[in-house]
Amino acid sequence: MIAEKRTQLPKVSKKSDLPVRYVKETDVFTVDDVLTREEARKIIEAAELQGFEHQSSRGPAFGEV
């Protein structure tokens, strides 16, 4: 049996009144400042401990940006 890696996700502080910006009417939107820089860094570290790696697109020749 293979031991499964378990990483504790960092705590994220509650935020209120975050602005929602719609990009495509009501289908696509962004929400800025959901995570602080430190919260984002800790989540990335936790993901990398689980084996996540940065993946980039193959580029415009494949219809990707």
PDBQT receptor file of N, H, CA, C and O in Angstrom, charges set to zero:
ATOM      1  N   MET A   1       0.839  -1.183   0.000  1.00  0.00    +0.000 N 
ATOM      2  CA  MET A   1       0.000   0.000   0.000  1.00  0.00    +0.000 C 
ATOM      3  C   MET A   1       0.889   1.252   0.000  1.00  0.00    +0.000 C 
ATOM      4  O   MET A   1       1.829   1.345   0.789  1.00  0.00    +0.000 OA
ATOM      5  N   ILE A   2       0.597   2.190  -0.862  1.00  0.00    +0.000 N 
ATOM      6  H   ILE A   2      -0.167   2.115  -1.503  1.00  0.00    +0.000 HD
ATOM      7  CA  ILE A   2       1.381   3.424  -0.980  1.00  0.00    +0.000 C 
ATOM      8  C   ILE A   2       0.833   4.454   0.002  1.00  0.00    +0.000 C 
ATOM      9  O   ILE A   2      -0.372   4.698   0.059  1.00  0.00    +0.000 OA
ATOM     10  N   ALA A   3       1.734   5.048   0.768  1.00  0.00    +0.000 N 
ATOM     11  H   ALA A   3       2.713   4.849   0.721  1.00  0.00    +0.000 HD
ATOM     12  CA  ALA A   3       1.328   6.092   1.711  1.00  0.00    +0.000 C 
ATOM     13  C   ALA A   3       0.936   7.341   0.929  1.00  0.00    +0.000 C 
ATOM     14  O   ALA A   3       1.644   7.757   0.012  1.00  0.00    +0.000 OA
ATOM     15  N   GLU A   4      -0.169   7.922   1.290  1.00  0.00    +0.000 N 
ATOM     16  H   GLU A   4      -0.745   7.585   2.035  1.00  0.00    +0.000 HD
ATOM     17  CA  GLU A   4      -0.671   9.116   0.622  1.00  0.00    +0.000 C 
ATOM     18  C   GLU A   4      -0.148  10.358   1.330  1.00  0.00    +0.000 C 
ATOM     19  O   GLU A   4      -0.203  10.455   2.556  1.00  0.00    +0.000 OA
ATOM     20  N   LYS A   5       0.366  11.321   0.536  1.00  0.00    +0.000 N 
ATOM     21  H   LYS A   5       0.410  11.243  -0.460  1.00  0.00    +0.000 HD
ATOM     22  CA  LYS A   5       0.832  12.579   1.126  1.00  0.00    +0.000 C 
ATOM     23  C   LYS A   5      -0.381  13.423   1.501  1.00  0.00    +0.000 C 
ATOM     24  O   LYS A   5      -1.324  13.557   0.721  1.00  0.00    +0.000 OA
ATOM     25  N   ARG A   6      -0.344  13.975   2.675  1.00  0.00    +0.000 N 
ATOM     26  H   ARG A   6       0.422  13.866   3.308  1.00  0.00    +0.000 HD
ATOM     27  CA  ARG A   6      -1.397  14.893   3.113  1.00  0.00    +0.000 C 
ATOM     28  C   ARG A   6      -0.762  16.209   3.515  1.00  0.00    +0.000 C 
ATOM     29  O   ARG A   6       0.125  16.240   4.368  1.00  0.00    +0.000 OA
ATOM     30  N   THR A   7      -1.206  17.285   2.913  1.00  0.00    +0.000 N 
ATOM     31  H   THR A   7      -1.927  17.260   2.220  1.00  0.00    +0.000 HD
ATOM     32  CA  THR A   7      -0.694  18.602   3.236  1.00  0.00    +0.000 C 
ATOM     33  C   THR A   7      -1.847  19.434   3.773  1.00  0.00    +0.000 C 
ATOM     34  O   THR A   7      -2.922  19.492   3.176  1.00  0.00    +0.000 OA
ATOM     35  N   GLN A   8      -1.607  20.071   4.897  1.00  0.00    +0.000 N 
ATOM     36  H   GLN A   8      -0.734  20.024   5.382  1.00  0.00    +0.000 HD
ATOM     37  CA  GLN A   8      -2.620  20.952   5.477  1.00  0.00    +0.000 C 
ATOM     38  C   GLN A   8      -2.684  22.241   4.676  1.00  0.00    +0.000 C 
ATOM     39  O   GLN A   8      -1.665  22.908   4.499  1.00  0.00    +0.000 OA
ATOM     40  N   LEU A   9      -3.856  22.599   4.194  1.00  0.00    +0.000 N 
ATOM     41  H   LEU A   9      -4.684  22.057   4.338  1.00  0.00    +0.000 HD
ATOM     42  CA  LEU A   9      -3.995  23.868   3.480  1.00  0.00    +0.000 C 
ATOM     43  C   LEU A   9      -3.949  25.013   4.473  1.00  0.00    +0.000 C 
ATOM     44  O   LEU A   9      -4.446  24.883   5.592  1.00  0.00    +0.000 OA
ATOM     45  N   PRO A  10      -3.361  26.127   4.081  1.00  0.00    +0.000 N 
ATOM     46  CA  PRO A  10      -3.262  27.272   4.989  1.00  0.00    +0.000 C 
ATOM     47  C   PRO A  10      -4.623  27.924   5.222  1.00  0.00    +0.000 C 
ATOM     48  O   PRO A  10      -5.541  27.799   4.410  1.00  0.00    +0.000 OA
ATOM     49  N   LYS A  11      -4.724  28.608   6.330  1.00  0.00    +0.000 N 
ATOM     50  H   LYS A  11      -3.979  28.709   6.989  1.00  0.00    +0.000 HD
ATOM     51  CA  LYS A  11      -5.938  29.365   6.639  1.00  0.00    +0.000 C 
ATOM     52  C   LYS A  11      -6.028  30.577   5.721  1.00  0.00    +0.000 C 
ATOM     53  O   LYS A  11      -5.016  31.189   5.380  1.00  0.00    +0.000 OA
ATOM     54  N   VAL A  12      -7.250  30.915   5.328  1.00  0.00    +0.000 N 
ATOM     55  H   VAL A  12      -8.072  30.418   5.605  1.00  0.00    +0.000 HD
ATOM     56  CA  VAL A  12      -7.506  32.082   4.487  1.00  0.00    +0.000 C 
ATOM     57  C   VAL A  12      -8.446  32.997   5.260  1.00  0.00    +0.000 C 
ATOM     58  O   VAL A  12      -9.486  32.556   5.749  1.00  0.00    +0.000 OA
ATOM     59  N   SER A  13      -8.083  34.260   5.370  1.00  0.00    +0.000 N 
ATOM     60  H   SER A  13      -7.238  34.618   4.973  1.00  0.00    +0.000 HD
ATOM     61  CA  SER A  13      -8.910  35.200   6.126  1.00  0.00    +0.000 C 
ATOM     62  C   SER A  13     -10.182  35.549   5.357  1.00  0.00    +0.000 C 
ATOM     63  O   SER A  13     -10.200  35.594   4.127  1.00  0.00    +0.000 OA
ATOM     64  N   LYS A  14     -11.235  35.791   6.118  1.00  0.00    +0.000 N 
ATOM     65  H   LYS A  14     -11.221  35.755   7.117  1.00  0.00    +0.000 HD
ATOM     66  CA  LYS A  14     -12.514  36.173   5.517  1.00  0.00    +0.000 C 
ATOM     67  C   LYS A  14     -12.430  37.615   5.039  1.00  0.00    +0.000 C 
ATOM     68  O   LYS A  14     -11.938  38.492   5.750  1.00  0.00    +0.000 OA
ATOM     69  N   LYS A  15     -12.912  37.844   3.839  1.00  0.00    +0.000 N 
ATOM     70  H   LYS A  15     -13.311  37.132   3.262  1.00  0.00    +0.000 HD
ATOM     71  CA  LYS A  15     -12.935  39.192   3.285  1.00  0.00    +0.000 C 
ATOM     72  C   LYS A  15     -14.367  39.543   2.921  1.00  0.00    +0.000 C 
ATOM     73  O   LYS A  15     -15.167  38.664   2.600  1.00  0.00    +0.000 OA
ATOM     74  N   SER A  16     -14.685  40.816   2.972  1.00  0.00    +0.000 N 
ATOM     75  H   SER A  16     -14.035  41.530   3.232  1.00  0.00    +0.000 HD
ATOM     76  CA  SER A  16     -16.041  41.230   2.617  1.00  0.00    +0.000 C 
ATOM     77  C   SER A  16     -15.990  42.357   1.605  1.00  0.00    +0.000 C 
ATOM     78  O   SER A  16     -14.980  43.046   1.458  1.00  0.00    +0.000 OA
ATOM     79  N   ASP A  17     -17.087  42.525   0.922  1.00  0.00    +0.000 N 
ATOM     80  H   ASP A  17     -17.907  41.966   1.042  1.00  0.00    +0.000 HD
ATOM     81  CA  ASP A  17     -17.240  43.611  -0.055  1.00  0.00    +0.000 C 
ATOM     82  C   ASP A  17     -16.187  43.595  -1.150  1.00  0.00    +0.000 C 
ATOM     83  O   ASP A  17     -15.685  44.646  -1.550  1.00  0.00    +0.000 OA
ATOM     84  N   LEU A  18     -15.852  42.407  -1.636  1.00  0.00    +0.000 N 
ATOM     85  H   LEU A  18     -16.259  41.554  -1.311  1.00  0.00    +0.000 HD
ATOM     86  CA  LEU A  18     -14.910  42.316  -2.750  1.00  0.00    +0.000 C 
ATOM     87  C   LEU A  18     -15.635  42.660  -4.044  1.00  0.00    +0.000 C 
ATOM     88  O   LEU A  18     -16.744  42.179  -4.279  1.00  0.00    +0.000 OA
ATOM     89  N   PRO A  19     -15.021  43.486  -4.886  1.00  0.00    +0.000 N 
ATOM     90  CA  PRO A  19     -15.687  43.885  -6.131  1.00  0.00    +0.000 C 
ATOM     91  C   PRO A  19     -15.676  42.760  -7.170  1.00  0.00    +0.000 C 
ATOM     92  O   PRO A  19     -14.654  42.111  -7.394  1.00  0.00    +0.000 OA
ATOM     93  N   VAL A  20     -16.827  42.546  -7.794  1.00  0.00    +0.000 N 
ATOM     94  H   VAL A  20     -17.657  43.073  -7.613  1.00  0.00    +0.000 HD
ATOM     95  CA  VAL A  20     -16.955  41.571  -8.879  1.00  0.00    +0.000 C 
ATOM     96  C   VAL A  20     -16.943  42.356 -10.184  1.00  0.00    +0.000 C 
ATOM     97  O   VAL A  20     -17.723  43.290 -10.369  1.00  0.00    +0.000 OA
ATOM     98  N   ARG A  21     -16.049  41.966 -11.082  1.00  0.00    +0.000 N 
ATOM     99  H   ARG A  21     -15.415  41.208 -10.932  1.00  0.00    +0.000 HD
ATOM    100  CA  ARG A  21     -15.937  42.646 -12.373  1.00  0.00    +0.000 C 
ATOM    101  C   ARG A  21     -16.330  41.657 -13.461  1.00  0.00    +0.000 C 
ATOM    102  O   ARG A  21     -15.675  40.628 -13.630  1.00  0.00    +0.000 OA
ATOM    103  N   TYR A  22     -17.400  41.962 -14.204  1.00  0.00    +0.000 N 
ATOM    104  H   TYR A  22     -17.931  42.798 -14.066  1.00  0.00    +0.000 HD
ATOM    105  CA  TYR A  22     -17.874  41.077 -15.256  1.00  0.00    +0.000 C 
ATOM    106  C   TYR A  22     -17.123  41.339 -16.549  1.00  0.00    +0.000 C 
ATOM    107  O   TYR A  22     -16.988  42.483 -16.984  1.00  0.00    +0.000 OA
ATOM    108  N   VAL A  23     -16.634  40.259 -17.163  1.00  0.00    +0.000 N 
ATOM    109  H   VAL A  23     -16.744  39.330 -16.810  1.00  0.00    +0.000 HD
ATOM    110  CA  VAL A  23     -15.876  40.358 -18.403  1.00  0.00    +0.000 C 
ATOM    111  C   VAL A  23     -16.784  40.079 -19.585  1.00  0.00    +0.000 C 
ATOM    112  O   VAL A  23     -16.700  40.758 -20.608  1.00  0.00    +0.000 OA
ATOM    113  N   LYS A  24     -17.645  39.092 -19.455  1.00  0.00    +0.000 N 
ATOM    114  H   LYS A  24     -17.713  38.540 -18.624  1.00  0.00    +0.000 HD
ATOM    115  CA  LYS A  24     -18.591  38.713 -20.515  1.00  0.00    +0.000 C 
ATOM    116  C   LYS A  24     -19.987  38.650 -19.910  1.00  0.00    +0.000 C 
ATOM    117  O   LYS A  24     -20.438  37.592 -19.471  1.00  0.00    +0.000 OA
ATOM    118  N   GLU A  25     -20.653  39.771 -19.890  1.00  0.00    +0.000 N 
ATOM    119  H   GLU A  25     -20.287  40.631 -20.247  1.00  0.00    +0.000 HD
ATOM    120  CA  GLU A  25     -22.000  39.884 -19.327  1.00  0.00    +0.000 C 
ATOM    121  C   GLU A  25     -22.061  39.194 -17.963  1.00  0.00    +0.000 C 
ATOM    122  O   GLU A  25     -21.438  39.666 -17.012  1.00  0.00    +0.000 OA
ATOM    123  N   THR A  26     -22.799  38.088 -17.849  1.00  0.00    +0.000 N 
ATOM    124  H   THR A  26     -23.306  37.704 -18.621  1.00  0.00    +0.000 HD
ATOM    125  CA  THR A  26     -22.901  37.418 -16.551  1.00  0.00    +0.000 C 
ATOM    126  C   THR A  26     -22.179  36.080 -16.533  1.00  0.00    +0.000 C 
ATOM    127  O   THR A  26     -22.233  35.367 -15.531  1.00  0.00    +0.000 OA
ATOM    128  N   ASP A  27     -21.498  35.720 -17.629  1.00  0.00    +0.000 N 
ATOM    129  H   ASP A  27     -21.454  36.298 -18.444  1.00  0.00    +0.000 HD
ATOM    130  CA  ASP A  27     -20.884  34.394 -17.730  1.00  0.00    +0.000 C 
ATOM    131  C   ASP A  27     -19.444  34.323 -17.212  1.00  0.00    +0.000 C 
ATOM    132  O   ASP A  27     -19.031  33.298 -16.669  1.00  0.00    +0.000 OA
ATOM    133  N   VAL A  28     -18.695  35.385 -17.374  1.00  0.00    +0.000 N 
ATOM    134  H   VAL A  28     -19.030  36.218 -17.814  1.00  0.00    +0.000 HD
ATOM    135  CA  VAL A  28     -17.287  35.382 -16.975  1.00  0.00    +0.000 C 
ATOM    136  C   VAL A  28     -17.043  36.597 -16.085  1.00  0.00    +0.000 C 
ATOM    137  O   VAL A  28     -17.409  37.721 -16.429  1.00  0.00    +0.000 OA
ATOM    138  N   PHE A  29     -16.417  36.348 -14.936  1.00  0.00    +0.000 N 
ATOM    139  H   PHE A  29     -16.120  35.435 -14.657  1.00  0.00    +0.000 HD
ATOM    140  CA  PHE A  29     -16.144  37.460 -14.032  1.00  0.00    +0.000 C 
ATOM    141  C   PHE A  29     -14.852  37.221 -13.267  1.00  0.00    +0.000 C 
ATOM    142  O   PHE A  29     -14.351  36.099 -13.206  1.00  0.00    +0.000 OA
ATOM    143  N   THR A  30     -14.321  38.287 -12.686  1.00  0.00    +0.000 N 
ATOM    144  H   THR A  30     -14.728  39.199 -12.735  1.00  0.00    +0.000 HD
ATOM    145  CA  THR A  30     -13.140  38.189 -11.833  1.00  0.00    +0.000 C 
ATOM    146  C   THR A  30     -13.478  38.818 -10.482  1.00  0.00    +0.000 C 
ATOM    147  O   THR A  30     -14.351  39.679 -10.381  1.00  0.00    +0.000 OA
ATOM    148  N   VAL A  31     -12.772  38.372  -9.460  1.00  0.00    +0.000 N 
ATOM    149  H   VAL A  31     -12.063  37.672  -9.543  1.00  0.00    +0.000 HD
ATOM    150  CA  VAL A  31     -12.905  38.953  -8.127  1.00  0.00    +0.000 C 
ATOM    151  C   VAL A  31     -11.482  39.209  -7.632  1.00  0.00    +0.000 C 
ATOM    152  O   VAL A  31     -10.730  38.271  -7.369  1.00  0.00    +0.000 OA
ATOM    153  N   ASP A  32     -11.125  40.471  -7.509  1.00  0.00    +0.000 N 
ATOM    154  H   ASP A  32     -11.736  41.233  -7.722  1.00  0.00    +0.000 HD
ATOM    155  CA  ASP A  32      -9.779  40.841  -7.071  1.00  0.00    +0.000 C 
ATOM    156  C   ASP A  32      -9.631  40.698  -5.561  1.00  0.00    +0.000 C 
ATOM    157  O   ASP A  32     -10.599  40.821  -4.810  1.00  0.00    +0.000 OA
ATOM    158  N   ASP A  33      -8.412  40.438  -5.138  1.00  0.00    +0.000 N 
ATOM    159  H   ASP A  33      -7.625  40.338  -5.747  1.00  0.00    +0.000 HD
ATOM    160  CA  ASP A  33      -8.029  40.438  -3.724  1.00  0.00    +0.000 C 
ATOM    161  C   ASP A  33      -8.720  39.381  -2.871  1.00  0.00    +0.000 C 
ATOM    162  O   ASP A  33      -8.929  39.589  -1.676  1.00  0.00    +0.000 OA
ATOM    163  N   VAL A  34      -9.075  38.248  -3.474  1.00  0.00    +0.000 N 
ATOM    164  H   VAL A  34      -8.905  38.079  -4.445  1.00  0.00    +0.000 HD
ATOM    165  CA  VAL A  34      -9.655  37.146  -2.708  1.00  0.00    +0.000 C 
ATOM    166  C   VAL A  34      -8.611  36.591  -1.741  1.00  0.00    +0.000 C 
ATOM    167  O   VAL A  34      -8.930  36.230  -0.609  1.00  0.00    +0.000 OA
ATOM    168  N   LEU A  35      -7.370  36.529  -2.199  1.00  0.00    +0.000 N 
ATOM    169  H   LEU A  35      -7.111  36.823  -3.119  1.00  0.00    +0.000 HD
ATOM    170  CA  LEU A  35      -6.264  36.067  -1.368  1.00  0.00    +0.000 C 
ATOM    171  C   LEU A  35      -5.245  37.181  -1.213  1.00  0.00    +0.000 C 
ATOM    172  O   LEU A  35      -5.033  37.969  -2.134  1.00  0.00    +0.000 OA
ATOM    173  N   THR A  36      -4.618  37.247  -0.057  1.00  0.00    +0.000 N 
ATOM    174  H   THR A  36      -4.790  36.607   0.692  1.00  0.00    +0.000 HD
ATOM    175  CA  THR A  36      -3.473  38.149   0.099  1.00  0.00    +0.000 C 
ATOM    176  C   THR A  36      -2.285  37.488  -0.592  1.00  0.00    +0.000 C 
ATOM    177  O   THR A  36      -2.343  36.303  -0.921  1.00  0.00    +0.000 OA
ATOM    178  N   ARG A  37      -1.217  38.234  -0.814  1.00  0.00    +0.000 N 
ATOM    179  H   ARG A  37      -1.169  39.196  -0.547  1.00  0.00    +0.000 HD
ATOM    180  CA  ARG A  37      -0.007  37.655  -1.423  1.00  0.00    +0.000 C 
ATOM    181  C   ARG A  37       0.511  36.489  -0.582  1.00  0.00    +0.000 C 
ATOM    182  O   ARG A  37       0.907  35.454  -1.119  1.00  0.00    +0.000 OA
ATOM    183  N   GLU A  38       0.505  36.661   0.729  1.00  0.00    +0.000 N 
ATOM    184  H   GLU A  38       0.183  37.501   1.166  1.00  0.00    +0.000 HD
ATOM    185  CA  GLU A  38       0.997  35.620   1.629  1.00  0.00    +0.000 C 
ATOM    186  C   GLU A  38       0.109  34.370   1.576  1.00  0.00    +0.000 C 
ATOM    187  O   GLU A  38       0.618  33.249   1.562  1.00  0.00    +0.000 OA
ATOM    188  N   GLU A  39      -1.214  34.559   1.546  1.00  0.00    +0.000 N 
ATOM    189  H   GLU A  39      -1.628  35.469   1.557  1.00  0.00    +0.000 HD
ATOM    190  CA  GLU A  39      -2.133  33.414   1.439  1.00  0.00    +0.000 C 
ATOM    191  C   GLU A  39      -1.907  32.670   0.132  1.00  0.00    +0.000 C 
ATOM    192  O   GLU A  39      -1.869  31.440   0.115  1.00  0.00    +0.000 OA
ATOM    193  N   ALA A  40      -1.758  33.409  -0.963  1.00  0.00    +0.000 N 
ATOM    194  H   ALA A  40      -1.789  34.409  -0.950  1.00  0.00    +0.000 HD
ATOM    195  CA  ALA A  40      -1.524  32.783  -2.266  1.00  0.00    +0.000 C 
ATOM    196  C   ALA A  40      -0.206  32.008  -2.270  1.00  0.00    +0.000 C 
ATOM    197  O   ALA A  40      -0.139  30.893  -2.789  1.00  0.00    +0.000 OA
ATOM    198  N   ARG A  41       0.841  32.600  -1.692  1.00  0.00    +0.000 N 
ATOM    199  H   ARG A  41       0.786  33.505  -1.271  1.00  0.00    +0.000 HD
ATOM    200  CA  ARG A  41       2.140  31.936  -1.631  1.00  0.00    +0.000 C 
ATOM    201  C   ARG A  41       2.051  30.627  -0.845  1.00  0.00    +0.000 C 
ATOM    202  O   ARG A  41       2.615  29.613  -1.256  1.00  0.00    +0.000 OA
ATOM    203  N   LYS A  42       1.344  30.651   0.280  1.00  0.00    +0.000 N 
ATOM    204  H   LYS A  42       0.886  31.475   0.614  1.00  0.00    +0.000 HD
ATOM    205  CA  LYS A  42       1.216  29.448   1.106  1.00  0.00    +0.000 C 
ATOM    206  C   LYS A  42       0.411  28.356   0.395  1.00  0.00    +0.000 C 
ATOM    207  O   LYS A  42       0.725  27.174   0.533  1.00  0.00    +0.000 OA
ATOM    208  N   ILE A  43      -0.616  28.736  -0.357  1.00  0.00    +0.000 N 
ATOM    209  H   ILE A  43      -0.871  29.697  -0.469  1.00  0.00    +0.000 HD
ATOM    210  CA  ILE A  43      -1.410  27.752  -1.107  1.00  0.00    +0.000 C 
ATOM    211  C   ILE A  43      -0.557  27.140  -2.214  1.00  0.00    +0.000 C 
ATOM    212  O   ILE A  43      -0.624  25.934  -2.448  1.00  0.00    +0.000 OA
ATOM    213  N   ILE A  44       0.238  27.953  -2.892  1.00  0.00    +0.000 N 
ATOM    214  H   ILE A  44       0.292  28.933  -2.701  1.00  0.00    +0.000 HD
ATOM    215  CA  ILE A  44       1.129  27.434  -3.932  1.00  0.00    +0.000 C 
ATOM    216  C   ILE A  44       2.130  26.460  -3.327  1.00  0.00    +0.000 C 
ATOM    217  O   ILE A  44       2.368  25.391  -3.889  1.00  0.00    +0.000 OA
ATOM    218  N   GLU A  45       2.719  26.814  -2.189  1.00  0.00    +0.000 N 
ATOM    219  H   GLU A  45       2.526  27.682  -1.732  1.00  0.00    +0.000 HD
ATOM    220  CA  GLU A  45       3.663  25.917  -1.518  1.00  0.00    +0.000 C 
ATOM    221  C   GLU A  45       3.002  24.585  -1.164  1.00  0.00    +0.000 C 
ATOM    222  O   GLU A  45       3.591  23.524  -1.374  1.00  0.00    +0.000 OA
ATOM    223  N   ALA A  46       1.775  24.638  -0.624  1.00  0.00    +0.000 N 
ATOM    224  H   ALA A  46       1.297  25.499  -0.454  1.00  0.00    +0.000 HD
ATOM    225  CA  ALA A  46       1.061  23.413  -0.255  1.00  0.00    +0.000 C 
ATOM    226  C   ALA A  46       0.784  22.559  -1.487  1.00  0.00    +0.000 C 
ATOM    227  O   ALA A  46       0.913  21.336  -1.428  1.00  0.00    +0.000 OA
ATOM    228  N   ALA A  47       0.406  23.180  -2.596  1.00  0.00    +0.000 N 
ATOM    229  H   ALA A  47       0.301  24.173  -2.644  1.00  0.00    +0.000 HD
ATOM    230  CA  ALA A  47       0.139  22.439  -3.830  1.00  0.00    +0.000 C 
ATOM    231  C   ALA A  47       1.407  21.792  -4.370  1.00  0.00    +0.000 C 
ATOM    232  O   ALA A  47       1.383  20.647  -4.820  1.00  0.00    +0.000 OA
ATOM    233  N   GLU A  48       2.505  22.522  -4.325  1.00  0.00    +0.000 N 
ATOM    234  H   GLU A  48       2.524  23.453  -3.960  1.00  0.00    +0.000 HD
ATOM    235  CA  GLU A  48       3.772  21.978  -4.815  1.00  0.00    +0.000 C 
ATOM    236  C   GLU A  48       4.244  20.805  -3.960  1.00  0.00    +0.000 C 
ATOM    237  O   GLU A  48       4.858  19.874  -4.482  1.00  0.00    +0.000 OA
ATOM    238  N   LEU A  49       3.969  20.831  -2.663  1.00  0.00    +0.000 N 
ATOM    239  H   LEU A  49       3.470  21.586  -2.239  1.00  0.00    +0.000 HD
ATOM    240  CA  LEU A  49       4.307  19.699  -1.803  1.00  0.00    +0.000 C 
ATOM    241  C   LEU A  49       3.529  18.443  -2.205  1.00  0.00    +0.000 C 
ATOM    242  O   LEU A  49       3.980  17.323  -1.967  1.00  0.00    +0.000 OA
ATOM    243  N   GLN A  50       2.368  18.641  -2.812  1.00  0.00    +0.000 N 
ATOM    244  H   GLN A  50       2.002  19.551  -3.005  1.00  0.00    +0.000 HD
ATOM    245  CA  GLN A  50       1.549  17.526  -3.285  1.00  0.00    +0.000 C 
ATOM    246  C   GLN A  50       1.972  17.055  -4.679  1.00  0.00    +0.000 C 
ATOM    247  O   GLN A  50       1.467  16.047  -5.174  1.00  0.00    +0.000 OA
ATOM    248  N   GLY A  51       2.896  17.781  -5.309  1.00  0.00    +0.000 N 
ATOM    249  H   GLY A  51       3.306  18.600  -4.907  1.00  0.00    +0.000 HD
ATOM    250  CA  GLY A  51       3.377  17.364  -6.621  1.00  0.00    +0.000 C 
ATOM    251  C   GLY A  51       2.872  18.210  -7.779  1.00  0.00    +0.000 C 
ATOM    252  O   GLY A  51       3.188  17.923  -8.933  1.00  0.00    +0.000 OA
ATOM    253  N   PHE A  52       2.089  19.251  -7.492  1.00  0.00    +0.000 N 
ATOM    254  H   PHE A  52       1.832  19.484  -6.554  1.00  0.00    +0.000 HD
ATOM    255  CA  PHE A  52       1.632  20.128  -8.562  1.00  0.00    +0.000 C 
ATOM    256  C   PHE A  52       2.836  20.850  -9.148  1.00  0.00    +0.000 C 
ATOM    257  O   PHE A  52       3.759  21.224  -8.425  1.00  0.00    +0.000 OA
ATOM    258  N   GLU A  53       2.820  21.042 -10.464  1.00  0.00    +0.000 N 
ATOM    259  H   GLU A  53       2.070  20.738 -11.051  1.00  0.00    +0.000 HD
ATOM    260  CA  GLU A  53       3.886  21.764 -11.149  1.00  0.00    +0.000 C 
ATOM    261  C   GLU A  53       3.275  22.794 -12.076  1.00  0.00    +0.000 C 
ATOM    262  O   GLU A  53       2.142  22.640 -12.533  1.00  0.00    +0.000 OA
ATOM    263  N   HIS A  54       4.034  23.852 -12.354  1.00  0.00    +0.000 N 
ATOM    264  H   HIS A  54       4.954  23.977 -11.984  1.00  0.00    +0.000 HD
ATOM    265  CA  HIS A  54       3.576  24.877 -13.290  1.00  0.00    +0.000 C 
ATOM    266  C   HIS A  54       3.419  24.257 -14.677  1.00  0.00    +0.000 C 
ATOM    267  O   HIS A  54       4.303  23.540 -15.146  1.00  0.00    +0.000 OA
ATOM    268  N   GLN A  55       2.303  24.533 -15.321  1.00  0.00    +0.000 N 
ATOM    269  H   GLN A  55       1.585  25.115 -14.939  1.00  0.00    +0.000 HD
ATOM    270  CA  GLN A  55       2.061  24.067 -16.687  1.00  0.00    +0.000 C 
ATOM    271  C   GLN A  55       1.792  25.276 -17.558  1.00  0.00    +0.000 C 
ATOM    272  O   GLN A  55       1.001  26.144 -17.188  1.00  0.00    +0.000 OA
ATOM    273  N   SER A  56       2.428  25.344 -18.689  1.00  0.00    +0.000 N 
ATOM    274  H   SER A  56       3.071  24.639 -18.990  1.00  0.00    +0.000 HD
ATOM    275  CA  SER A  56       2.187  26.452 -19.607  1.00  0.00    +0.000 C 
ATOM    276  C   SER A  56       1.483  25.932 -20.843  1.00  0.00    +0.000 C 
ATOM    277  O   SER A  56       1.422  24.726 -21.083  1.00  0.00    +0.000 OA
ATOM    278  N   SER A  57       0.957  26.851 -21.616  1.00  0.00    +0.000 N 
ATOM    279  H   SER A  57       1.006  27.831 -21.421  1.00  0.00    +0.000 HD
ATOM    280  CA  SER A  57       0.264  26.438 -22.844  1.00  0.00    +0.000 C 
ATOM    281  C   SER A  57       1.280  26.098 -23.915  1.00  0.00    +0.000 C 
ATOM    282  O   SER A  57       2.467  26.397 -23.781  1.00  0.00    +0.000 OA
ATOM    283  N   ARG A  58       0.802  25.465 -24.988  1.00  0.00    +0.000 N 
ATOM    284  H   ARG A  58      -0.162  25.223 -25.098  1.00  0.00    +0.000 HD
ATOM    285  CA  ARG A  58       1.666  25.145 -26.110  1.00  0.00    +0.000 C 
ATOM    286  C   ARG A  58       1.805  26.322 -27.057  1.00  0.00    +0.000 C 
ATOM    287  O   ARG A  58       2.609  26.279 -27.989  1.00  0.00    +0.000 OA
ATOM    288  N   GLY A  59       1.023  27.380 -26.827  1.00  0.00    +0.000 N 
ATOM    289  H   GLY A  59       0.370  27.414 -26.071  1.00  0.00    +0.000 HD
ATOM    290  CA  GLY A  59       1.170  28.603 -27.592  1.00  0.00    +0.000 C 
ATOM    291  C   GLY A  59       0.137  28.800 -28.688  1.00  0.00    +0.000 C 
ATOM    292  O   GLY A  59      -0.705  27.934 -28.924  1.00  0.00    +0.000 OA
ATOM    293  N   PRO A  60       0.206  29.968 -29.370  1.00  0.00    +0.000 N 
ATOM    294  CA  PRO A  60      -0.752  30.339 -30.387  1.00  0.00    +0.000 C 
ATOM    295  C   PRO A  60      -0.839  29.369 -31.563  1.00  0.00    +0.000 C 
ATOM    296  O   PRO A  60      -1.890  29.273 -32.196  1.00  0.00    +0.000 OA
ATOM    297  N   ALA A  61       0.227  28.659 -31.867  1.00  0.00    +0.000 N 
ATOM    298  H   ALA A  61       1.081  28.737 -31.353  1.00  0.00    +0.000 HD
ATOM    299  CA  ALA A  61       0.196  27.705 -32.984  1.00  0.00    +0.000 C 
ATOM    300  C   ALA A  61      -0.818  26.597 -32.728  1.00  0.00    +0.000 C 
ATOM    301  O   ALA A  61      -1.291  25.956 -33.666  1.00  0.00    +0.000 OA
ATOM    302  N   PHE A  62      -1.149  26.371 -31.465  1.00  0.00    +0.000 N 
ATOM    303  H   PHE A  62      -0.764  26.892 -30.703  1.00  0.00    +0.000 HD
ATOM    304  CA  PHE A  62      -2.120  25.342 -31.106  1.00  0.00    +0.000 C 
ATOM    305  C   PHE A  62      -3.450  25.949 -30.670  1.00  0.00    +0.000 C 
ATOM    306  O   PHE A  62      -4.293  25.257 -30.100  1.00  0.00    +0.000 OA
ATOM    307  N   GLY A  63      -3.640  27.259 -30.941  1.00  0.00    +0.000 N 
ATOM    308  H   GLY A  63      -2.954  27.821 -31.404  1.00  0.00    +0.000 HD
ATOM    309  CA  GLY A  63      -4.887  27.921 -30.584  1.00  0.00    +0.000 C 
ATOM    310  C   GLY A  63      -4.967  28.277 -29.110  1.00  0.00    +0.000 C 
ATOM    311  O   GLY A  63      -6.053  28.540 -28.595  1.00  0.00    +0.000 OA
ATOM    312  N   GLU A  64      -3.829  28.288 -28.427  1.00  0.00    +0.000 N 
ATOM    313  H   GLU A  64      -2.946  28.075 -28.846  1.00  0.00    +0.000 HD
ATOM    314  CA  GLU A  64      -3.801  28.614 -27.010  1.00  0.00    +0.000 C 
ATOM    315  C   GLU A  64      -3.066  29.917 -26.800  1.00  0.00    +0.000 C 
ATOM    316  O   GLU A  64      -2.219  30.297 -27.608  1.00  0.00    +0.000 OA
ATOM    317  N   VAL A  65      -3.382  30.591 -25.738  1.00  0.00    +0.000 N 
ATOM    318  H   VAL A  65      -4.070  30.283 -25.081  1.00  0.00    +0.000 HD
ATOM    319  CA  VAL A  65      -2.721  31.867 -25.418  1.00  0.00    +0.000 C 
ATOM    320  C   VAL A  65      -1.655  31.629 -24.382  1.00  0.00    +0.000 C 
ATOM    321  O   VAL A  65      -0.976  32.568 -23.968  1.00  0.00    +0.000 OA
TER     322      VAL A  65
